[in-house]
């Protein structure tokens, strides 16, 4: 019984770490949707691109003499975030601005096309081989009451907490954050009161790309780096819906719930109920449907009421 509880506790902690990554990807979905009412189905591929860029930077910096591993990872992360800022602005220029007043379906198809293009281009650049990115923490673990938690997982959880605090401060205490919230509520009214809506949209795409890059950097050492890791965006999407699509706290809650469900179903539940392995890939979707039957707007979502 004690061993089962210890294993379950370890799976929950690991699931929280994985869920924090899902939450970051879901946060990217939410940011763009709140500002433009468009679902960016390339969010997972943006994460993949950011992870590869960071990997290329790390690989190059580790070859520099007298530069230790920690500084190489820090400089690589700064470089990857700088790339994310430029790439996010580029995506706003080629996708959002030309298609801003077009039907939503056209913009969604553009993001799906972007996902396919990014996957193909990165396969050409990086090759078909799966990479094993080094972790700045190695294989070190921290033990609490007999439960071993990898230092990387602890760092992922702490990073997610810090990012959520930064986003909360940004959206509620800064000029640009308040401008983003106003634009998401009513773009026309925001424009009439002098808010530079185009710049707000550009900043939203930049933030979305930066969040995706950080998620990819955290995820890559935990799994394997390949051009298909962008499909994890399909797991982060139900996390965003579960928490309440358009809700930033909902993206975090939904991501953590999905991560814990996935790790527990792969571990303890599969051990005691072998048939769970057969539905592990769809169990998150089963949970999503069950929750939406009770709360159609998601856990923290709010149903919009049209007044006539």
GIPE-V744971 format. One line per field, one symbol per residue. ss: DSSP state (H for helix, E for strand, L for the rest). phi: phi as a letter, one per 20 degrees, with the letter a starting at -180 (. if undefined). burial: b if it has 9 or more other C-alpha atoms within 8 Angstrom, else e. A space follows every 50 residues. Layout:
ss = ???
phi = ???
burial = ???
This chain:
ss = LHHHHHHHHHHHHHHHHHHHHHHHHHHHHHHHHHHHLLLLLLHHHHHHHH HHHHHHHHHHHLLLLLLLHHHHHHHHHHHHHHHHHHHHHHHHHHHHLLLL LLLHHHHHHHHHHHHHHHHHHHHHHHLLLLELLLLLLLLLEEEELLEEEE HHHHHHHHHHHHHHHHHHHHHHHLHHHHHHHHHHHLHHHHHHLLLLHHHH HHHHHHHHHHHHHHHHHHHHLLLLELLLHHHHHHHHHHHHHHHLLLLHHH HHHHHHHHHHHHHHHHHHHHHHLHHHHHHLLLHHHHHHHHHHHHLLLLLL LLLLLLLL
phi = .ffffffffffffffffffffgffffffgfgfffedlceefeffffffff ffffffffgfffeffmdffffffffffffffffffffffffffedfffdg eegggfffffffffgffffffffffeneffddffefdmdfcddclneecf fffffffffffffffffffffdcdfffffffffffbgfffffenffgfff fffffffffffffffffffgfeccebfeffffffeffffffffpfndfff ffffffffffgfffffdgfffecgffgfdffdfffffgfffffecgenfd ecfedeec
burial = eeeeebbbbbbbbbbbbbbbbbbbbbbbbbbbbbbeebebbbbbbbbbbb bbbbbebbeebbeeeebeeeebbeebbebbbebbbbbbbebbbebbbebe eeeeebbbebbbebbeebbeebbeeeeeeeebbeeeeeeeeeeeeebbbb bbbbebbeebeeeeeeeebbbeebebbbbbbbbbeebeebbeeebebeeb bbbbbbbbbbbbbbbbbbbbbeebbbbebbbbbebbbbbbbbbbbbbbeb bbbbbbbbbbbbbbbbbbbbeeebebbeebeebbeeebeebbeeeebbbb beeeeeee
